[in-house]
């Protein structure tokens, strides 16, 4: 599973920590990529950062989701892969 964290210049640590904690708690295997280049953010169709995509699907934009909400999203995404 590919998880991308789109962030601007500030405050990206919180969203990255949330993603890593959710992956750990969900027991899923995921590759995490951080995208800071605003051109790449725009190409991905992201309007507001921070944003998170899982397998190219936007699951959060303009906010940092709660860890437990992200755990549920990760488990559901992993189930769709099998």
N, C-alpha and C positions, 0 to 999 in steps of 0.2 A: 504494500500500500504506500502511496506517495502522499505525504502531507506537506503543503507549502504554506509558509507563514510570510505574509506580505506586510511589510512595515515601512514607515517613514523613518526619519532620522531619530526620533525620540520615542522612548517608552516601549521598545520592542522586547525587552527582557521579560516583562510580565507575561506577554502572550506566548513567548517561547517556553517559559517555565510552565505555563498552564498546559500547553500542548505536550510537553515531555512528561509531565505528571499524569495526564490523562492516558497517554500511551502506556505508561508503566502500570497504572491501575487497571486498564482494560485488558492487559495481557496480549495485546495485538503487536504485530511486527510492522513497523513503519519506517520508511526513510523520510527524514525531515530535512527540508530545504528552506533556507531563509532568502527572501527576495527583498532587497533594499532599493534597487534601481527603479525609479519612478516610471521610466519608459516601459520596463517589463511589467510593472504593476498595471499600467494603463493597457498594455497589450492583452493582459489576462482579463480585462474587463472589470477590474476592481475600481470602485468609485471611492470608497472610504477605507482607510487603514486604521487600525490593524485589521487584517483579514486572514482567513484560514480556508484553504481548499483541501479537499481529500479526493484524490483521484480526479482532479480537474473540476470538481464540483464545489462551488462556494458554500461553506457551511456557517460562516460568520463574517460579517463585514461591519466595520465601524465600532466594534466593541470586542472585549475579551469575554468569551463565554465562561460560564461556571465550569469547573473541572468535571463535575458529575454529568453535566449536559454533554460535554465533549466525549466523555467515556461512552455514553450511550450511542452517540453518533459514530464513534470509531468501531464499536462492536457491530453496529448495523452495517457499516461499510465493509467490514471484514466478512460478514456473513454473505454479502452479495458477491464477494470475490470467489467463494467456493461453490 
